[in-house]
Amino acid sequence: MLLLFERPIDGLGFALDYERGLQVLGQSRNLQLRARAGLHVGEVLTWRNSDAAVRLGSKPLEVEGLAKPMAARLMSMARPGQILLSAVAEPLAHRAARELGERGQHLIWKPLGRWRFKGVPESQYIFEVGEPGIAPLRAPPNTPKAWRDTPLWRRPAALAAEVALLAAVGVGVWFVTRPQPAIAFNQRDWVVVADLRNLTGQSVLDDSLEQAFRISLEQSRYVNVLSDLKARDTLSRMKRSPETALDRAIASEIALRDGARAVILPTVSEVGGRVRVSAEVIDPHSQTTVYTETADGAGIESTLASIDEVTATLRGRLGEAVASIEKDSAPLPQVTTDNLDALRAYALAQKAYGNGKFSDALKFYSRATDLDPRFALAWLGQTRVQVSSMQSPRGVDPLRQAQKLRQRLPTREGLYLDAWVAEFDAPSAALDRWIELATLYPDFWPGNGNAAAGLNWQNRLQEALPFAIRNTSPRNDLAAVGFDVLGRVRLGLGQYEQAAGAFDQATSRGFRNSLRRRADVEAAQRRYANAGRLLATIPKSDVYAHLDRISLAIDQGRWPEAQRQASDALKLLNDQDGFDARSFLLPAAVADWLAGNRQAALSKASRAAQAALSALDTSTGGDSVGDAGLALSSAMFALRIGDRALSSTVIQLLSKHSQLMQHPTLSEQMAVLRAEELRLAGKPREALTILLPLITGHERYQTRVALMEAYVAAQDTRKALEQLTWLKQRRGLAYIEQGCGQCVQALNVADSNLAVLREAELLKAAGNAEGASQAAANFDRLWPVEVLNDYFKVRRSSLGLASN
């Protein structure tokens, strides 16, 4: 296969994925499948044959250029499973390896020395790249068409002559013949080449002269030339025809959008009977010329020689010329608007959003739509800010504005808008939209990010992981948020070290919201002092950090501290009527319950459920899944503390929202609530019939709690103990599980400790006194007897085991 890619890293990513896919395919069929791959960078010419020619046997698309046989030679010499790169492709791919996410950090890059290819006069330096355990990572064998260029000093027959030559010539020869040092590719800047201005009147030369200029310029050691394909793609986002001429102004805007450092404007003209070729280096910010190079020749046939002369001189001075232009080459977001100022405002909004500064982001998104009212993604950005700020109802109006502009969007951005509409109008179908978008466009970061977040919400953590990793690409302007999502997934999987690294990356890139989740990593490992120090750095005005402070206090058995943190959070939300104001009632209720105030706990849980149900009846969308989840979680908690009336009310009222309840998370919670009612009614076997199909590997934490209690009621101690082991081991999930925000975090964390008490009770009932004593001692270390409320003191004392 001959495959063309926009950039070397895209080709490398494909080759790695292809080799992995072959491995999986081969293993499923008990075969060993391998591929060879060769990667080279260079200019090629493509043209389409006519339909008549294709019918006679021609290829639909012809590809020609020196890059083609070079890549073919690399591929043919590779070992099975090996990826070989030329000296041109290797540094470009190596410097961009971080874009492959976590996988790119583990690649091995191996130089294989100089090789000679049949038909190529100069020897070529070859590299191998691959994943440990998959790639051969050793030099390929010599073949008639490719062989190792062995130096003379390694050839025994020439060794004596070599020594004599070195003695005769000495150090002087080394100074004369040493190669000039090359500038590393990772120091090269990008430039945009504008369309060649042909002022000679010989229009037939336009394409050939422009192609000659680009090919010659691309040999520069100082710059990379933005491809014509990439420039045309940017034109489409500018709402301009792909055939638009790239003059000084248009090329400068493309440079600003794509982060190119300079524009080069070539011109061919006739001056005094001679043909002049000139090239201007232009600052895209001011569109002023900072350097010009010219060459004159006699007659139109001199133009190719003049182009070589101009580009040769230009290549030598490009480093100096480009360095004189202010370094401000961060690319603007690749979204559709024809207003450059609106795009700049959008870029500032993206930066603010990525740093968790939602009020600033909303201001800049609003500014972008003021400058360009038809800027659909800026309207959608306002929706996203409101959702992230837990003010989803306020995001409805800008979402509808974006919907009106659906026809202006290219396919990818249109699918992105459709997925956001599904979040509000059909939540149960939204995740499928995000996964589809991320699969169709793997380098579209919002698709990856939202697919990862949606899968994480449903506890489908292993499925979320590849999307989350991909979303941390440095090309993603919201990579900080991407690392936060990756950290959540890692923490849910219990991968504490990797979760900490991801949250640290998010924080270092400006997303300060990750600090509280970084504290959760420490708390889940019972490193309470570290968690407390991290939370202490977060301002008291940050209401969300109170969720983690409540859970941390509960984890340590400090009920008054948990109640105080809950009270402080509710005071911050006192004048609000959004989702936060009702969701924070549930962790406050858990704190009251553990402190021994059952009546206050039941009151708060009831208020949370009633407020959530009321919001469902009046809301225009956005918070519907969260509100339904809050009502179900509150009813579940009320059952826990002995009230069954709230459960009946919630089940009855939610049954009216049949479409909403198709959401996988909500349908699971509803099933658990019904199973708990059956268990409490003395029907544990019927409860197990409902609960067991929910154990899919991505079930919710409270589902396992309910399953454990159902096994206890069914007198199946062995299986109940298995559930308790799961609950004790999945503390990362207990801390980070999503749903109604993190409204069940406090209850999950409490249950991770109560599992130890339940274990002691079951082991004692089974006659395992030694095991029960050890479990009781473990529980006492978590929650000493003196901090327990009356209910738990009775349970602890009934074990009849001395406390430590």
C-alpha positions, 0 to 999 in steps of 0.5 A: 500500500502507498499511503500519503499523510499530511505529517510524518507523525500521522503516518507513524501513528497509523503504522503502529495502530496497523501493526497492533491490529494485525497482532490482534487479528492474528491471535484471534485466528492462531496466525502470525501476521506482520507488516513492514513499513517505510516512512519518508518525507518529500514532495510528490505530484498527484493527478487523476486519470480520465475515466476513459483511461481508467477503463483501459487499465490506468490507475485512478490516481497517479503519484510521482516523485523521488519520495515514492521510491525512497519510501518503497525501498525502506519498506522492502528492506524492513523486517516483518513488524519493522517500521523504518524511517529516513533521516528526514522523517525521523526528527519530524516524527520524533519531536511530535511523538507526544501527540501519540499520547502515553504510547508515544512516551514508550517508543524506542528510536534506534539508529541503524546507520548508513545504507545504500539503495540501488539507483540512489547515488548517496548513502542514506541514514536509516532509523527504526521506531517501534514498541517494545515487544512488538518491533524487532529493533535490530538492523535489517539484512542486506539485500540486492537493493539495499545494503549496509554502507560499511566504512572503510575502517571496518573492511579488513582488506582496506585497513592497511591503506586506511592507516597509511592514509590517516598517517599521511594526511593527519588532522588537516584532512579532518578539518577540511573534510568534516561535515557542516553541522545540521540544524536540528529539525525541532528548531525549525519554524513553519512558513506559508508560501503564497501563490506565485505572482506571475507578472510576465503574462506567460500564464502557462508557466504558473503551476510549474514555476510555483511547484519548482519554487516550493520544491526548492524551498523545502530543502531549507534547513531552517523552515518547514513549508505548510503544505498546499493541502493544509492551506486549502483546509484552513481556507474552508474554515475561513469560509472561502473557496479552496481556489482562493488565491493566496495573496499577501493578506490571505496567506498572512491570515492562514499563517496566523491561524495555523501558527506559521512564523512567516509568509514567503511571497514569490514573484516573477516579473519582467524588468528592463527586458530581463526576467526577475524572480523575487521572494519576500519574507513577510511578517504575518502580523503586520504584513510588512516585508522583512527581507527580499531576495531577487535574481535576474535572467535572460528570457523566460527559460532562465526562470528555473535557474533564477528560482534555484538561485533565489531559493539557494540564497534564501535558504541560507538566510531564512534563519536570520530573516525568520528570527527577526519576526516576533515569535508568536506562532501558537496556532489559533483554534481550527474552527469555522469563522471568517472573522479573524478577531472573533477567532482570536477572542475564541482562542482566548476563551479556549485558553481560559476554559482550559485553565478552569477560569469559566467566567473569563471563558464565558466573557470571551466566547460572548465577545466572539459571538458579538464580533461574528453572530454566525460563529456557531462554535462560539455559541456552543462554547458558551453552552459548554461553560455553563455546563461545566459551571453546573448551570446547564439550563443557562446553556440552552439559549446559546445551544439553540443559537448554534443549532440555527447555524448548523448548515454553515458548519463543515461535517466534523463541526456539525457532528460536534454540535449534534452531540451537544444537542443530544446531551440536552435533548436525548441524553441516553443517545449522547455518548454514542454520538461522542464515540462516533465523532471520536472514531471518525475524527481521531484528531478532533480533541473535543470528540475524544474528550467528551467520549472519554468523559461520557464513558467515565460517567458510566464507569466504562473506564477501560473503554474510556482510557484510549480516548482520554490518552489521545485527548492529552495531545499537545496539539489539543488547546484543552490538553490540561482538561484532557489530563484531568479526565485521564486522571479521573479514569486512572483513579477509577481504575485504581492506577494511583501513580498514573492518576497522580501524574495526570492530575499533576500535568493538568495542574501544571498546565493551568487547570487548578480544578485538578488539585482537589482530585489530586487530593483524592488520589492521596485520600484513596490510599489513606495518605490523609496528611498529604490530601489535607495539605493539597486541599488546604491550598484551595480557596475556601470560596471554591465550593467543589473542594468542600465535596472532597473535604467532607469525604476526607473528614468522613474517611477519618471518622471526623464527623463534626469536621464533615458537618462543618464543611457541608454547612460551609458549602451550603452557605456558599450556595444559599442564594443559588437555585442551580443543581449544586444547591440541591446536590450538596444536600446529599453529602451533608445528609451523609455527614449528619447520619454518621454523626448520629443525627438521623432526622437531619440526615433524612430531612436533607435527603428528602429535600435533595430528592424533591428539589431534583424531581421538581427541577426535572418537571420544569427544566429545559434540559442539561441537568436532567440526568444529574437530577434523576441520579440525585433523586435515586441516590437520595432515595437509596440513602433514605432506605439505608436509614430506614425511610421507605416513603421517599423511595416509593415517591421517586420511583413513581415520579421518575416513571413518567420520564421513560425516555430519560430513564433509558440512560444506562446509569439511571436505569442501573440506579433504578434497578438497584433501588427496586432490588433494595426494596425487595430485599427489605421486604424479605425477598433477597433472591428476587433482589439478586435476580435484578442485581446480578445482570448489572455486574458487567465490569462497569457497575456503580459502587452502590450496586456492589453495596446492594449486591453484598447486602442481598447476599447477606440476606440470602445467607450466602456468606462466601459471595457476600465476602467477595463483594466486601473485598471488591468494595475495600479495593476500589477506593479510587472509584469510591472517591471519583465516581461521577453521576450526580456530580460527585454527590455519592462520594461521601456515601461511597467513602463511608461504605469503603470503611463500613465494608470492614465492619461488615466483614467482621460481622460475617466472619464471626457469624461463620465461626471464623473468630480469628478473621473476625478479630482481625477485621474488627481491629482493622475497623477500629483503626479506621473509625475508633469506637469513641467516634461512632454514633449509637447505631454503629456502637451497637453493631461494633459491641455486638461483635464481642471483640475487644477494641484496640 
